[in-house]
Amino acid sequence: MTKTVENLLQKSELPGPRGNLTLLYSFVKNATVSEVNECLSFFHPDLENSPQEFVAMCGIVGYCILNQNKIKGTIGEIRRYASHKSWRIREAVAIGIQEIAEKNMTEIIDNLEKWLDGNDLEKRAVVAALCEPKLLKEKSMNRRILNLLTQITLEFEKSNSKLSDNQNTLRKTLGYGWSVVIVAIPDEGKATFEGIARNKNKHIQWIVKENLKKNRLRVMDEEWVERCSLFSPNKGVFI
C-alpha cells in the first residue's frame, strides 16, 4: 500500500458522521493514475461507514478528474457506482460529475440523458449531479436540466402505492433539486414547476411541497411560493 492511500485510510474520519471531504478534494487535485487505481481497488459491496469507503470515494472522484477529456467513457464507467447501497459512494458519483462538468455541460448532459432508462438510483445521480448552483450558468443548459427533472418527476405517476427504498431516495433528491434549478432560471423554472404542482399524484405532490419549503425559493419570490401552493389539486393540502 502506498503512503498516500495509507494516509487516506488513517485520516478518513470514518467511521463517523461525515468523511474528510477536505482531504478528498486535496487528494483528487493531484492524484496519479496508479493512486486512483489503488483507491478503486478498495471498492466492494460492503463499504458503509468505513475508511475503505472513503478511499473508494477518492478513487471515483479522482477517476473522473483524470479522465475529464473522455466524457463519454468516464460517465459510462462511473455509472456502475451510482447504484451502490452506500450513500457516500453514490454521492462520490455526483461529486465526480460536478468536478468535470463546468466546461463540458453539453457533453455531460448528453451522456447523463442515457441514465434515464436506468434504475432509480441512477436517476437520483443525475438529479444530484446537475442540481448544483455552480453548473447552472447557461440558460440553454438549464432548460435541458428542467426537461430532465420533468421527465424523472413525472415517472412517479406510475405509482400511487408505497415507494421502494430506492424510489424514496430519488424522491428526496427531487425534493430539493427543483428549487435549485428554479432559482437559476426563474421564469421558465417557475412555469414548468407550476405544471408539476397541478399533478394529482401524491408522490409528485410531496416533491412539490418539499421544494416550496426551501428558503431559496422564498428569497427569490415569496408571493409566487404562496400562490404555487394553491395549485395543488388537493385544495392546497399536500399529501
C-alpha positions in Angstrom: 0.0 0.0 0.0 1.3 3.4 -0.9 1.8 6.1 1.8 -0.8 8.3 0.0 -3.5 5.7 0.3 -2.5 4.8 3.8 -2.9 8.5 4.7 -6.4 8.5 3.2 -7.3 5.5 5.4 -5.9 7.0 8.5 -7.4 10.4 8.1 -10.8 9.5 6.5 -12.7 10.4 9.7 -14.8 7.2 9.2 -16.5 5.6 10.8 -18.2 8.7 11.8 -21.0 11.2 10.8 -19.0 12.6 7.9 -15.9 11.8 5.9 -13.0 14.1 5.4 -14.0 15.9 2.3 -11.2 18.5 2.6 -8.8 15.6 2.3 -10.7 14.1 -0.6 -10.6 17.3 -2.7 -6.9 17.8 -1.8 -6.2 14.2 -3.0 -8.1 14.3 -6.3 -6.4 17.5 -7.5 -3.0 15.8 -7.8 -3.8 12.1 -7.8 -1.9 9.9 -10.2 -3.3 7.1 -12.3 -1.8 4.5 -10.1 -3.1 6.2 -6.9 -6.6 6.4 -8.3 -6.5 2.7 -9.4 -5.3 1.7 -5.9 -8.2 3.6 -4.4 -10.7 1.9 -6.7 -9.3 -1.5 -5.7 -10.9 -0.9 -2.3 -14.3 -0.9 -3.8 -16.6 -3.8 -2.9 -20.3 -4.3 -2.0 -19.9 -3.8 1.8 -18.2 -0.5 2.5 -20.6 1.6 4.6 -19.1 4.0 7.1 -15.6 2.7 6.8 -12.2 4.1 5.9 -12.3 1.9 2.8 -15.5 3.6 1.8 -13.7 6.9 1.9 -10.8 5.6 -0.2 -13.2 4.3 -2.8 -14.9 7.7 -2.9 -11.5 9.3 -3.6 -11.0 6.8 -6.4 -14.3 7.6 -8.1 -13.8 11.4 -8.0 -10.1 11.1 -8.9 -11.0 8.9 -11.9 -13.4 11.5 -13.2 -10.8 14.3 -12.9 -8.1 12.2 -14.6 -10.4 11.3 -17.4 -12.3 14.6 -17.9 -11.3 14.8 -21.5 -13.1 11.5 -22.2 -16.5 12.3 -21.0 -18.5 9.6 -22.7 -16.2 6.8 -21.4 -15.9 8.4 -18.0 -19.7 8.8 -17.5 -20.2 5.2 -18.7 -17.6 3.8 -16.3 -18.9 5.5 -13.2 -22.5 4.6 -13.8 -22.0 1.3 -12.1 -21.2 3.1 -8.8 -24.4 5.1 -8.9 -26.4 2.1 -7.6 -24.2 1.2 -4.7 -26.0 0.7 -1.3 -23.6 3.2 0.3 -24.9 6.7 0.1 -21.4 8.0 0.2 -20.3 6.0 -2.9 -23.4 7.3 -4.7 -22.5 10.9 -3.6 -19.0 10.4 -4.9 -20.5 9.8 -8.4 -22.4 13.1 -8.2 -19.3 14.9 -6.9 -17.1 13.4 -9.7 -19.6 14.6 -12.3 -19.7 18.1 -10.9 -16.0 18.4 -10.8 -15.7 17.9 -14.5 -19.0 19.3 -15.8 -18.4 23.1 -15.8 -16.5 23.1 -19.1 -18.3 20.2 -20.5 -22.0 20.7 -19.8 -23.3 19.8 -23.2 -21.5 16.5 -23.4 -22.2 15.7 -19.7 -25.9 16.2 -20.2 -25.8 14.3 -23.5 -24.4 11.3 -21.7 -26.5 11.6 -18.5 -29.7 11.6 -20.5 -28.9 7.9 -21.2 -29.2 7.2 -17.5 -32.9 8.0 -17.6 -33.5 4.5 -19.0 -31.8 3.1 -15.9 -32.8 2.4 -12.3 -34.0 4.9 -9.6 -30.6 5.4 -8.1 -29.1 6.2 -11.5 -31.8 8.8 -12.0 -31.0 10.1 -8.5 -27.4 10.6 -9.5 -28.5 12.7 -12.5 -30.5 14.9 -10.3 -27.9 15.2 -7.5 -25.1 16.0 -10.0 -26.9 18.6 -12.1 -28.9 20.4 -9.5 -25.7 22.3 -8.4 -25.6 26.1 -8.5 -22.1 26.3 -9.9 -23.2 24.3 -13.0 -26.4 26.4 -13.7 -24.8 29.2 -15.6 -26.1 28.8 -19.2 -29.8 29.2 -19.9 -29.8 26.6 -22.7 -28.3 24.0 -20.4 -30.7 24.9 -17.6 -33.6 24.3 -19.9 -32.3 20.9 -20.6 -31.9 20.2 -16.9 -35.5 21.3 -16.4 -36.6 18.9 -19.0 -34.7 16.0 -17.3 -36.3 16.9 -13.9 -39.7 16.9 -15.5 -39.2 13.5 -17.1 -37.9 12.0 -13.9 -40.5 13.5 -11.7 -43.4 12.5 -13.9 -42.4 8.9 -13.7 -43.9 8.9 -10.2 -47.3 9.0 -11.9 -46.9 5.3 -12.4 -47.2 4.6 -8.7 -49.7 5.7 -6.0 -48.6 2.9 -3.6 -45.7 2.8 -1.1 -42.4 3.6 -2.6 -39.4 1.3 -2.6 -36.2 2.5 -0.7 -34.6 3.4 -4.0 -37.7 5.3 -5.2 -37.8 7.2 -1.9 -34.1 8.1 -2.2 -34.8 9.6 -5.7 -37.9 11.4 -4.4 -35.9 13.0 -1.6 -33.4 14.3 -4.1 -36.1 15.7 -6.3 -37.5 17.3 -3.1 -34.7 19.9 -3.2 -33.3 19.7 -6.8 -36.2 21.6 -8.4 -35.7 24.6 -6.1 -32.0 24.9 -7.1 -32.8 25.0 -10.8 -35.8 27.3 -10.5 -33.6 29.9 -8.8 -31.1 29.6 -11.7 -33.8 30.0 -14.4 -36.7 31.7 -12.7 -39.2 32.5 -15.5 -39.1 29.1 -17.2 -38.4 27.2 -14.0 -41.5 28.6 -12.3 -43.7 28.0 -15.3 -42.5 24.4 -15.5 -42.9 23.8 -11.8 -46.4 25.2 -11.8 -47.4 22.4 -14.2 -45.8 19.8 -11.8 -47.7 21.4 -8.9 -51.0 20.7 -10.5 -50.3 17.0 -10.8 -52.6 14.8 -8.7 -50.1 12.1 -7.9 -49.3 12.0 -4.2 -45.6 11.4 -4.6 -45.3 14.3 -7.0 -47.3 16.4 -4.6 -44.7 15.5 -1.9 -41.9 16.7 -4.2 -43.7 20.0 -4.8 -44.3 20.5 -1.1 -40.7 19.9 -0.2 -39.3 22.3 -2.8 -41.8 25.0 -1.7 -40.3 24.8 1.8 -36.9 25.8 0.6 -35.8 29.2 1.7 -34.1 29.9 -1.6 -37.5 30.0 -3.3 -39.0 32.3 -0.7 -36.0 34.7 -1.1 -36.5 34.6 -4.9 -40.3 35.2 -4.9 -42.3 34.6 -1.7 -45.5 35.7 -3.4 -45.1 33.0 -6.1 -44.3 30.3 -3.5 -47.6 31.1 -1.7 -49.5 31.2 -5.0 -47.9 28.0 -6.2 -49.0 26.2 -3.0 -52.6 26.8 -4.1 -52.1 25.0 -7.4 -52.4 21.7 -5.6 -55.3 19.6 -6.9 -55.9 18.8 -3.2 -57.0 22.4 -2.5 -53.7 23.5 -1.2 -53.3 20.5 1.1 -50.3 18.3 0.2 -50.2 14.6 0.9 
